[in-house]
Amino acid sequence: MKQSQNLKRCPFCGGEPIPTSEISPKLSGNVIEAYVFCGECVAQGPTTTLWQGPEILEGGELYKRAYAEAEEFWNGRVMDKEVLKDLEDTREKLSKKLEGI
């Protein structure tokens, strides 16, 4: 898989993400497994598994979809630091307004 500019750093150690995929030939077609892992602490995001007939090639639409799903899983966070900061700022502003009431 190509390195994506859209991948966030590792949520555990801040390491560089490494996108990975495997295409496994089967009797009835091919299975693509895609996931992202950290090059520092080896944390791994969920694996996306997709199937298609024997005509699948790297760079095909299913391959791109598998990678996009793996990227989305990797980038998913319970709470981004930016969102948490925005929430805390909003809470402080509301608290100050409520003090004046």
Stockholm file with secondary structure:
# STOCKHOLM 1.0

chainA/1-101         MKQSQNLKRCPFCGGEPIPTSEISPKLSGNVIEAYVFCGECVAQGPTTTLWQGPEILEGGELYKRAYAEAEEFWNGRVMDKEVLKDLEDTREKLSKKLEGI
#=GR chainA/1-101 SS CCCCTTCCCCTTTCCCEEEEEEEEEETTEEEEEEEEEETTTCCBCCCEEEEECTTCCTTSHHHHHHHHHHHHHHHCCSSCHHHHHHHHHHHHHHHHHHHTC
#=GC SS_cons         CCCCTTCCCCTTTCCCEEEEEEEEEETTEEEEEEEEEETTTCCBCCCEEEEECTTCCTTSHHHHHHHHHHHHHHHCCSSCHHHHHHHHHHHHHHHHHHHTC
//
